[in-house]
């Protein structure tokens, strides 16, 4: 997306604004408001240019430079044609001076989502019909002005009813869980199936605004006295909207050897009042295809009811009265089968089927087949009904949409995020340990498959999955075009973003990216290679089918050139699980380019890595799991995977509450490091003389970097001074170590965040320390807090890591052992050059980057196309591709450009 000038917007909106610079390299100093500076308007674009915003509202975040926006400054929104738009605004993050760092904004549905908007200082538009949220003793009632939804506070029905124009369209909204006692029945065995309903434990109104309201429901699925799978369901409402957005999270706490999930879903009852020939079922397929039928069809009969009747029914309109039908048809309606049950089933990413039957106890009839359904359905009549859909339907297979009993007065609609027609979910570890019953054997096995294995550490207890669904209450049966528009909106919800150039100027995320500069031919070459790597991985997701309920959003770690496959079955080489900051690579690339496809891939990765790769409850909570054949399989439970540094981008760009939860989980993660010691296999031990459990051994790299990201985020979101002081204490006492960051690890007081001074003779450094977000979070901390001693310590680390042995010995008393990932660390050298204003260091950074040591020396855009019989399916194979190397190359490229771009020759 090419940044547009403000002049074009001014021409359309009659508002004075200035042109956004698009080619500056961000310098961290002087990011504050200049004397006499006015608040510049901010141009906003739709992320996806071809979306329908007629139903749902949207929420987004905007960054602000330090000192620029005071919390009480009113902001208003105008559309491209100059009309004022009702907006709700709230702060997301603060700078230390109290000014706003990130603000969040919400608007209701828009008739036209192809235009741009301008956010500027001024009194916001009056909201004529704001959302009315009434908190009653037994329920919470939300009136958007179009629909009224009643949310229960207790019981098994989460939603009591949803109405439009006082007519109940859906009721008894509840969660469904189906469990069986075996993965599958062997010969002579039987399966025992158990059904659970979601039981409400608590209901919280998280947001009660005039434009947006959010209700959070927490509980557990229950069957009698037994409870399984804690859930968190958030319901989103927007002013003037007929849409309810559903964010559905389950946390796995079952016994994977005994409890096999057969179905997970949400179910509603739908009252049916019209004649059966005026009841309609719709499912969306692919390429705007729509399956459309009536419960009792009037077409294709031996006797013709007439064109008016057939046209009305096939068009979803109310038919003429039965009394006007030819008697040859009207007196025999009871002989026409009424099909009350329908199912859309997506078992794989490439195929779906639609079946129907008259009712339970009778055979299913195959109705249709297809490839990738967009996962949206409708049930109702010409007088109204509900559209319902699951986002990323085929990508997160197996998924299923059900309509049941539509021939009766009370039908059922179920959205299954795990389809009961599919095989049961099998969460068991993929091997039996292969005799690795001692530490020595486990270390030896690591040498062959790169898998870090310990008994009981590969269990899935605590991992989570968040799914997004939508319910829309419609006044009539939608046309095919209308339903496909709804499905497109579900799959790609309307999202506003700033120009990429604006993000680069705001001083966010450590200033570790810059706007694209096409004036420098060398930068253009780097930009083309950045584009190649993203495009290749995006295509690999599809070619390699990196899809599925537990897999979608992740990529693979390493490639097997002999088999022409990614190493999906080789120990620690399979799923990437954020190794070496794949998430950061994608998010910084989005901020640099503003590309919608980059955003969507990064969004899916954030959802996956923050949920599936992290233990949210249980003994490993809240740590993440290192890369493995199974996302939760590695015994290395690490903060480097669960780090809030990977989540902050999506949270601040969208104000997503669930991702906010994930970051908050990490605030007290330091306490888990007392019992799950990250370096236990390489000699790291718990501190001695700690009877109260107040100390932990914490590395200054992957451990503290993750903690610092969580503490910074929590403080800037809430203003919690205790968290801020803990962060500052940790920064100050790292800087006060005998060798600063090169001390490597020390004992931290969990109450204060202070590190104990380590042995002056101790020197420790790891090539992994700074490549899981530490470099980026330290750059941000230096831009946020004025702590010269911390900056000195970090800049020293940045300068010396790739420095000469002589430089290291002079500063530290000894040279460092041979270190790895020199190319990836070139961005640290560039940061040191920026802070020291040292052109020699800047030139060194570019030399390190282009030399490519322990990275990608000569980036090669060559792709080999392979097809059968050499491979199973046609694929593209790049030369020498490694996800670790690509992520680090991408981050180094973008940060060298941001910190030393003017020195690129």
N, C-alpha and C positions, 0 to 999 in steps of 0.2 A: 504494500500500500504506500504510494508516494505521498509524503507530507504536502498538504496544500498550503498556499500562502494565506495569511489572514486577509490580504486585500480582496481575494475572491469572496471570502465570507462576508466582508464588510459590504461589498457590492450588493449581495443578496439580502443581508439583514439590516443594513443601514446603521451599523454599529461601528464605532471607531475602534480599531485594534491594530496591533503591530505584527510584523512578520516574524515568525518563529525561526531562529537560526537553525539550520539543518546540518551544519558541517563542523561545529565546534568540538574540540576535544575537552571533556569535562575535567576541570581542575578542582580538587576538593576545597582549597581555601576560597574565601570570598563568595560563598554560596548564599550568604545572607542577603537580606533586603538592603539595597543601597539607599542612601539618604535622598528623599524626595521621590523615590520610586513609587509608582502607582500599581495597583493590583491589575495585572493584565488579564483580559478574558482568555478562557481556555477553550480551544476547539475540540469538539468530540465527534467521533465517527462511529458508525456501526461496524462491529467486528466483521460480520458477514453482510455483504452488500445485498444479497437476495434472501431476505428473511421476511416473514410475516409477523408483525408486532401487534396485530389487531386484538389478540387475546391476552397475552401475558404482559406483565410489567417487567422491569429490569432494575438491577442494582449494580453499581460500579464504584470504583475508587479512583481518586485523583491525588497525585503527590504534589506537595508544595515546598518550595525552597525555605530554608530556615529563616525565620523572622518575617515571613511574607504575609501569612494569613492568621489573624487573631481568631480565637474560638468564637467570639461573638459577632464576627463579620457576617452580615447577611449575604446570601448568594441566590441568584436567580438564573433560570434557564430559559433560553429562547431557541426556537426552531429556526431552520434556515430561512423561512419566509418571514421571520420577525415576530411570530406569535409566541407569547409567554406560555410556558409549560409548568404545570403544577409539579413541585419537587419537594422531596423530604431529604434533609441533610443532617448528618451527624459526624463527629470526629472518630477516626479510626486509630490515629497515632499522633503523638506530640513530639516536638523538639524540646530540648532542655529549657529553653526560654519560655515555654508554654504555648508557643505558636503551633499551628496545625501542621503536621508532617504528612498525614494522609487523611482525606475526608471521604466519606461515603455518601452516596446519593441514590435515591430511588424515584422512579416515575412509573405511572400506570401505563396501560396499553396505548400504543400509538397507531393511528390509522396508516401512517406512511413511515416506513423505517428505511427509506433510501436516502434521506437527507441528512444534513449535519446539524449540530447544535452548538450553542455558545453558552458557556457558564461564565457569569461575570458578577461583580459586586453589585448588590442592589436588593431591594425588597422582593422576596419571592411572590409568585402569583398566588392569589387567594384560591384555596381549594374549596370549591362549592359544595361538594358532597364527599367529605372525608370518610374513611373507614370508621365504622362504629364497632368497637369491641366491648362487649359487656361481660364482665366476670361475675358469674352467678355461683350459687352454692354448689350446684351439681354439674354445671357445664360452663363453657365459654362460648359465647355467641359472637360470630364475626359477620358483619354486614358490609360487603364491598360496594353496595349501591346497585349491584346486579344480582348477586347471589347471597344467600345467608347459610352459614355453616355452623352447626352446633357440635362442639368438641366435648366429649365426656371427661370427667375428672377421675372416675373410678370405673371398674368393670372390665369387660372384654371388648366392648365396642368403642373403638377410639373416636369414631365420628357417629353421632346420633343421626344426623340428617343433613342433606344439602338441598336447598330449595332455590327456585327461581320463580319470580312473580308469585310467591306464596304456594307454589306447587312443589311437593317433595319429589325430587328427581332421583335421589339415591339416599340410602339409609343403611344403618348397621355396618358401617365401615370397620373392618376388623382384620387383624393379622392372622395368617394361617401358616402353620408349620407341620410338615408331615415327616415322620421318622420311621425307619424300619431297622430291624435288629441285625441284618446282614447286608453286605453289599449286593449279594445275589444268592439265590437259593441253588445249592448243589443238588444232585440227584437224591431224592428221598427226603429232602429238607423242605420246610415250609417257612414262609416269611411272616413275621409279626409286625404289623403296622400300628403306629400310634399317632393320633392327631392332637395338635396343640393350638390354642388360641392365645393371642397376645393379651396379657393382663397388665393393666395400667398401674404403675406405682406412683408416678408423679407427673404433673402437668405444669408447665411454666410458660408464662407470656414473656417471650424474649424481646419482642418489639411491639410497641403499640403506637404506631404513628398514623398520621392522616393519609399517607400514601401506601405504606407497607406495614403489615402485621405478621409476626412470626410466633407460632405456638410450638413448643417442644414437649413431646410426650415420651416418657421413659418407662420401661417395664421389662417383663420377661415373658416368654411363651410358656404357658402352663397347661398341664394335663393332670387333673386331680391335684395331688400334692407335689407333683414333680414339675420343676421349672427348668427350662433350657433356653439358650441363646438370648441373652439380654439384648434389648433393642432400643434404639433412639429414633424417633420419627419426628421430623419437623414439617409443619404445614405452613406454606407461604401464601399470603393473600395480598393483592394489590387493589388499590382504589379503582373502581370502574371496570374491574375485570371479572370474567366468569370462569377464571382458571384457579385451580388449587394445585400448587406445585408441592410434591411430596418428596422429601429426602429421607430415605429409609436405610438405617444402619443396623446390622446385626453383628454381635461379637460372639465368637465361637468359644463355648465352654463345655462342649460335650466330650464324651469318651469316643475317640475316633475309631476304636476297635469294636464298639458295641452300638453306637448311634450313627446311622447312616441317613443323612438328610435326603429325603425324597421330593420335597417341595417346600418352597418359601414364597409367600405371596401376600397380597392384600385383597380383600374381597368386599364387595358391596351388594346389597339388595337393591333392585331397581323395580319400582312399581310399574305395572303394565296395564293400561286401561283401554287402549284402542283395540279395534278388531284385529285379528291375527294377520290379515292381509295388509294392515297398515302399521305393522311392527317391522322395524328394519334392523338388519345387522350389516355392519361394514367392517372390513379389515383392509389395511394398506399393505401393498406388496413392495416392489421395487420399481424404480423409474416411473414414479407417479401412478403405478397401477393400483386399482381398487377392486376388491371383491365385494359385491353388493347384492344382497338378497333380502327378500321378505320372509317372515316366519312361515307364512302360507302364500306360496306363489300363485299368481293368476295368469302367468304367461306359459306358453308351450302346452296348453290344455287341448283336449280334443274339441272342446267347444270354446269359441272365441268370446271373451267378455267385452270386446270392443277396444278400439284404439285409445279412447280417453282413459279407460281403466288401466290398460297396460302402460301407457305413457306416464300416468300418475304414479303407479307403483314403482316402475323402474327408475323414475326420477326422484323417488323419496317423498312425493307429494301425497296428500290425502286423496284417496280415490272418490269418485262419485258415490252416492249412497247405494247400498246393496239393492234397494228397491228399483234402481234404474238399470241394474244389470239385466242382461237377457235371462229369462227364466231357465234356459238350458244350463246356465252357470249358477245362478243365485240359489236354486233349490238343491244344488248338489255340493255346496261349499264344504259341507261336513265330510265329504269323501276325499277332499284334497288333503294330503298329509301336511301337518304342521310340524316343522322342524324346530324344536325348542332348544337344542344344544349345538353349539359351534365351538371349534377349537382351532386356533392358529398356533402351530408348534414349530419352533426354530431349533432343531437339535444340533446343528453345526453352523459355522459362519456362512456356508454356501448353499443351504437348502432349507426350505420351509414347506409345510403342508397345511392345508385347511381341510378339516373333516366336519361333518354334521350328522346328527341323528335325530329321530323324532323325540325320543326321551330315553331315560335310563332303562336298561333291560333290552334294548334293541341295538341292532348293528349300526356301526359308523359307516358312513358313505364318504369315499374320497371325493372331495369337491374341487381342489385346486392344488397346484404345486408352484414353487418358485425358488428364487435364489436367496436374496437378502431382504427380508421384510423390514420396513421401517417401524413396525411394532406398534401400530395405533389401531384402535377399534372404535366402534360406535354401536350403541344399543338404544333404541327409542322409537319414536313415531314422528309424523309430521308436526306434532304438537310439542316436541321436545324430547331430550334424552341426554345421555352422557357420552362424551368422547373420552377415551382413556388410552394411555400409552406408556411404554417404558423406553427411557432414553438408552441409546447404544444397545438396542434390542438384539440385533444379530451379532454385534461385536462381543456381547457378554453372554452368549449362548451357554447352556440351553435355556431358552425363555419360552413363555407360553401365555397366550391370552385365551380366556374361557368365557363363554356365555352359556348359562344353564337355565333351563326352565322358562325360556322366553315365551312359551305357549301358555303359561299360567299367569296368575295375577301378580306374582312376585318372582321376578327373574333374579339371577345372580351373575355378577361380573367379577372375574378374578384376574389380577395381573400377577403372574408368576415370574419372579426373578430367577428362581431355579425351577425348571419345568418338571412336574410329576411324571410326564410321559417319558422323560429321559432316564438313564441309569441313575442309581443313587449316587450321591456325592461321596467320594472315597478320599478321606483325609489322612489315611495311614501312611507312615514313612515308606519310601519306595524300596528299601532293602532291610535286611535283618541285622545289620551291623558287621557282618562278615568277620566275626571274631575279634573286633576291635575293643577288647575288654580291659586294656591297659593304656596308660598314657603313651608309652613307647610305641605301641602298635598304631595308635591314632596319629601320632606324628609321622610314622613311617608311611601310612596310607595317604597322608596329605601330600607326600612327595610324588604320588602317581596320579591321583585324580583331582588334587587341589581341593578336596573336600575336608572341611573341619568337622569331625564327627565326635560326638559324645553320646552315650546312651541317655535317653529321655530328653535330650535337648532338641530333637527334631519334631517335637509334638506341636500341633497347631493351636493349642489352648491360648486364647487371648487375641488371635488375629481377627480382623474385622473386614467387613465389606459394606460399602455404601452404594446404594442404587438410587436412581432418580426416576420418578414417575410423575404423571400429570393427569389430573381429572378436570374435564371442562364441561360445564353445564350449558347445553345448547338449546335455543328456543325451537329448533326444528331439525329434521334430518338434514345433514350437510350434503352438498353436492360432492362429487368426486374430487373436484378441484379444491373445494373448501377443506375436505378431510386431508388431502395430501399437504395442503398448506399448514394445517394443524400438526401433522406428523413432522414436517420440516422444522416447525418451531420447537417441538419437543426434542428433536435430535440436535438442533443447533439453536438453543435459546437466545433471544436477542440480548446482545451485550454491547455496551458502549465502551470505547477506549479513547485515549488521547492520541495525538500524533506521536509517532516514534521520536521525532525531534524534541518534543516537549519532555518526554520521559528522560532523555539524555541530559536535558538542562536542569532537571529538578534536584540533582544531587542525591538520588536515592540508591540504595543497595551498593553503597561504597563507591559510587561513580565508576563502576567496573565495566562500563560499556559506553559507547559514543554513538552519535548519529552517523549514518552512512555518508561518506565523503567520496564523491565520484571524481573529484579534481585530481586525486593522486592515483596514477596508474598502478602503483604497487599495492595500494589499498584495494583497488578494484580487483586485483588478482586474488587477494586474500578473501574478499567478499564472495567471489565466484566459488572459491573452495569451501567456504562456510555454507554456501547455498547447496553445493554438491553433496556435502555430508548430510545435511538435513534431508534433502530430497531422497537420498539413497536410503536412509533409515526409515523414512516415511513409507517408501515403497516396499522395504523389507517387511514391515509390519504386515502388509497385505499379502505379499508373496509367500511369506513363511507362516502366515495365519497365526500371528501372536494375539490370539483372541481367546475368549472364554471368561467365565464368571470370576475365576481367581487369577487369571493371567492378563486380562486386557489392561493396557497402559504401560506394561513393562516391555523391555527389549532384551535381547540375549547378550551375553558377556563376550564370548569368544567364538571364532569360526573354525570349522574343521574343513580344510581345503581338500582333503582326500575324499571325504564323503560328500562334499559340496553342501553341507548343512551346518547350521549353528550347533554348538555342542550342547544340545538340549538334554542329553543323558549322561554327561560327564561331570560328576561331582560338583566342584565349585566353579565350573566354567559355563554353567547354563544361564538361568535368569540373572539379570544384572543387579537388581535390587539397589539401585542408586550408586553402584560402585564408581568411585572417582568422579562423582558429581554429574551424572548424566542429566539429572533434573535441572541443575544450575545452567548447564550448557544450553538446554532448550529455552529456559526462561530468559536468560540474557540475550539469546538470539531473537526471541520475540520482542523484547524491549528495544532492540536495535533496529528491527525491521517493521514491526507492527503487522506481520503476516498472520492472517486468520488461521491458516493450516498449522502454523507453528504453535499458536495459542491452543488449539484444540488437542494437539498431540501432548503438549506440556500439561494441559488440564487433565487429560486421561492419566498421565504418569503421576501427577500429584495425587489424584484420587487413589491410584493403586498403591504407590510406594508408602503413602501415609497411613493406609489402612491394612493392606494385606501383608506388607513386609514388617509390620510392627506388632508387638504383643501389647495389648491395651489393658489386659487383666492377667493375673497369674504371677508366677515367680519371676518371670522375665520382664514384666511390665516396668517402664514403658520403652524398653530397648527394642531395636530392630535386629533383623537377621541378615547376616552376610550372604552373598550370592550363592545359589545352590540349585540343584535340580528341582527342589520344592522351595517355594518362596520362604517358608518358615523352617527349612530343614537344617540350616547350618548351626553348629553349636557356638559359633562366635556371635554372641548377642551384643550389639554395639550401638552406642549413641550416634555414631557416624552415619547410620542408616535412618534412625528415627529423628534426626536433627530437624529442628524448626527452621533451619536455614533453607531447607528445600521447600517448605510450605509457605513461606512469607509472601512470595510473589503472588500466588493465586489468592491468598487471603486479602492482600491489600488491593489487588486489581478488581476483586469481586465482592469483598466483605462477606465471604462465605462462612457461616457460623460453624459448620462441622469442621472445617479446617482450623477455625479458631480453637475448637475443642482439642484437636490433635496437637496444636502448639502448646496449649496450656498443660496437657499431660506431661510435657517435658520439663516443666519448671522444677519439679522435685526429683528429677531423674538421677541426680547425684547420689541419692540415698540408695538406689538400687545397685550402684557401683560398689557398695560395701560387700554385697553378697555375690554378685555376678561380676567378678573382677575381669576387665577386658583383656589384660595381658597375663592371665593366670598360667598360660602355657609357655610363656617366655620369661617367667620369673617374677612377675608382679604379684605382690602379696598385700593383704589388708594391713593397715597400720596396727602396731602393737599398743598395749596400754590404752585401750579404748572401751572401758566398761559400759559407757552410756551410748555407744554407737554413734558418736558425733564426728568421726573422722573417716575420710576415704582417700585412697590413693588414686589420683586423677592426673592423666597426662595433659600437657598443655596444648596438644594437637587435636586429635579427633574427639576426645572427651570434653575438654574445656571449650573448644570451639562450638560444640553443640549446645553446651550449657549456656554459653554467652549469648548465642542466638535466641535461646528460649527466654533468658532473663531480660535481654534487651527488648524483645517483642512484648513480653508481659508488662514491663514497665511503660513502654511507650503507648501501649493500649490502655492501661489502667491508671498510670501514675503511681503505682505501688512503690513507696519509698524504700521499704524493706528490701524488695527485689533489686531496686536500683543500687542500694548500698552494698548488697551482696556482690553485684556485678562489679561495681567500682573497686571494692576491696580485693576481688580476685585479680582485676587488671593491675592494680597497684602492687600487689604482692608477687605477681609474675614478673613485673618490671623490676622488683627488688631482689629477685633471685641472683645468686652469684654470676650466672651466665644468662640471665634473662630467659628467653624462649629456648635457648640451647640447654637449659637445665633439664628440660624434657618432661619431667614428672615430679610431683611432690604430694605431700599430704595436705588436704584441705579441711578446714573446719566447716562442717555442713551448715552450721547455724549462721556464720558470718561471711563465708566465702573466702576467708583469708587462707593463703597458702603458707605453710611453715617453710622457713628458709632451709634449703637443701644443702647437702654437703658441697662445699666449694670445689672439691676435687672431682665432683660428678659432672659429666658432660654427656648429653644424650640427644640424639636427633634421628628422626625417621622420615623417609621419603613420603610416607602417607600422612604425616601430621597436618599439612596445609592444603591437601587436595580434596577435602570433604567439607569445604565451606569455611575453613579457618581464614584463608586469605581474604575472602570476600567480607566476612563478618568483622575482621580486624580493620579493614579499610573503612567499613561503615562506623565502627566504634570511634575511630580517630576523627571522622567527620562529625560525629554527634557530640562527643565529650572532649573537653579540653584537659588532657592529661599528658603533658610533655614526656614524662618518664615512660609511659606505656608506648607512646609513639616511637620513642627512641629505641626501646627494646624490640618492637616489631620491625622497624626499619632496619635495625641491625641484622635481624634474622633474614629479612628479605635480601639484604646486600651480600651477606656472607654465605648463604646456602649454596649458591653457584659460584662463590668467590674462589680465588686461588688459595692453595695451601698456605702460601706466605701470608695472605690477608687474614685467613682464619687463625693461624698461629699467633699473629700479632695481636688480634683482638681477644682470642679465647685462651691463649697459652698453649694450644696444640691445634693441629689441623684435624679436619673431620675425615672420617672414613669415606670411601667412595660412595657417593649418594646417587640415587636413582631419580628418574623423571626430571631430567635437567630441562627439557623443553617446556614441560608443564610449569616449572618454577621460573621460567623466564618472565612470567607476569609479576612475580615477586620482585625481580630485579627492576622491572619497569616501574613498579610502585615506589621502590626506593629512589629511583631516578626522579620521579615526580616530587616526592617529599623533600629530597635534598637539592632539587633543581640542578641535577648533575647530568650534563649531556653525555659524559663518558659512560655513565651507568645506562643511559637510554640506548646508546649504541651497543653496549654489551648485551642488553636485553634482546635487541633485535638479532644479534649474532647468535645468541643461545636459541632463540626461536627458530631461525632458519637452519641452523646446524642440525636440529631435530634429534639430539641425543636422547635416547630412551623415550622416543615419541615417534613422530612421522617426519622423516628427513626430507623426502621429496614427495609431497602430496600428489597423488596420481588419480585423475578423474576417469581413468579407463575402467569400463565395465564390460565384462564378458557375459554374453547371453548364452545360457545353457538350456537345452530341452531334451526330451526323451529320444532315445532310451538311456542317455547318460544320467538323467535325473528323472524323478517321478513327475514333477510338474515344471513348466518353464520358469526359469529364475534368472535374475541378474546377480552377478558375482563381482564385487569390487576387489581390487588387488590389495592384499595385506591389511584388510580392515580389522580393527579391534575397537570395541566400544570404549574401553579405557583410554586408548590413544586418541580416538576421535573427540571424546568429551574434553580431555585435557588440551588437545590442540585447539579446539574451539574456544575454550575459556582463555587460553593463552593468547590466541589471536585477538579476541575482542578486548582483553584487558591491556595488552601491549598497545593496541590502537588507542584505547582510552587514556592511558597514562603516558605514552611516549609516541603518540601518533605523528606529532610534528617532526619527529626525528627519523621517520621511516623514509628511506631513500630508495 
